[in-house]
Amino acid sequence: MNITLSSPVVFVVLALLVVLVLLNLLLTLRLAAIVQQREYDRLPLAFPVGAPLPAFSARRVHDGTPVHSATLAGAASVLVFLSPACGDCRRRRVELIELHPAIVASGIGLWVFGAGARRRVRAFFEGTPLAAHLMSIRAGVRRRLNARNAAPFYLFVDDAGTVVASGFVGDDDWRSFDAQMREALEAAARAPSVPLESGHAIVAETG
């Protein structure tokens, strides 16, 4: 016995199949997002304090000059990660520009890393003193330094190449550094003929 389905019934069946397929796709995507988020949450939020900074290569964005992390040896350094897509990064960029004279005069190495499209990153720093410190690194290197690709994020490294603090810009350790640099700026303003002390150490809050 042959059963012939009318056109309306066929359309209803097809519509149900389409809905089921779309529902299955949405559930699959949702599950994948949950798994990805759980994997991200398992990544360390900060770099292990007391661990040596991994050796890595980078390239200066403004002129393409290759550099190596070994050049950081012998002086305290601060590595800062900012992104044009991060709202708080715009405010932190202004703060870093304000601190820039003290950082440079104090002999502290400054390495800035951007995240996102190359053109957008260059535009984010273009026309600021931070542009000369902007570095490009491979994704694998970034994950070693900043596992969650967080921004605004920082690493403080002492003159022996050991990470002494790590976290989001604005935390207690960063505020301590900010206060040191602003104190140096104020001292220089009071006595403009006296240069800022070279080799200023980074003092991080503990506990």
C-alpha positions, 0 to 999 in steps of 0.5 A: 500500500502506497502512502502519499504525503500531502505537500503541507505534511512534507513541509512540516516534516522538513521544518521539524528536521531543520529545527532539530538540526539547528537545535543539535548544532546550538547544543554542540556549540554551547558544549564546546564553549563550556569546555573551552571556558573550563580549559581557559579557567585552568590556565594560571592567572599570573606568572609564577613569582620566583621563576626565571623569565623564559628566554624568548625572541621578539621584534621591535615593531617600529623598525623591525629590529630583532631583540632577545630577552637576554638584553634585559639582564643586568637591570630591572624590567617591566613587561606590559601587555595592552590591547586596543580592544580592552577598555581599561587598557586605554586608561592604563596606556595614559598612566604608562605614558605619564610614568615613561620619563621616570621608567627610562631615567631610572634605568628600568627596561620597558617592553610593551606587547600589544594584542590584536591586528597589527595595524590596530596595535600600531595605531594604538601606540603611534605618536606616544613614547611607548611606540619605541618600546612596542615588541612583537612576539609569537603566540607561543611566546605570549602564552608562556609569558601571559597564559590567559592573554590577559590585558592590561597585564604586567610582569616585573623582572629583577636584574637577575632575570627572576619574575618578582611580581605578575598580575593585572595592571592596577593591583597592589604591586603595580600601585607600589611601582606607580608610586615609586615612579611618581615619587621619582618624577616629583623629585626631578621636578623639585630639582630639575638639574639633578637626574633621576637615579639610575638603576632604580629597583622595582619594589613589589608588595608582598603578602 
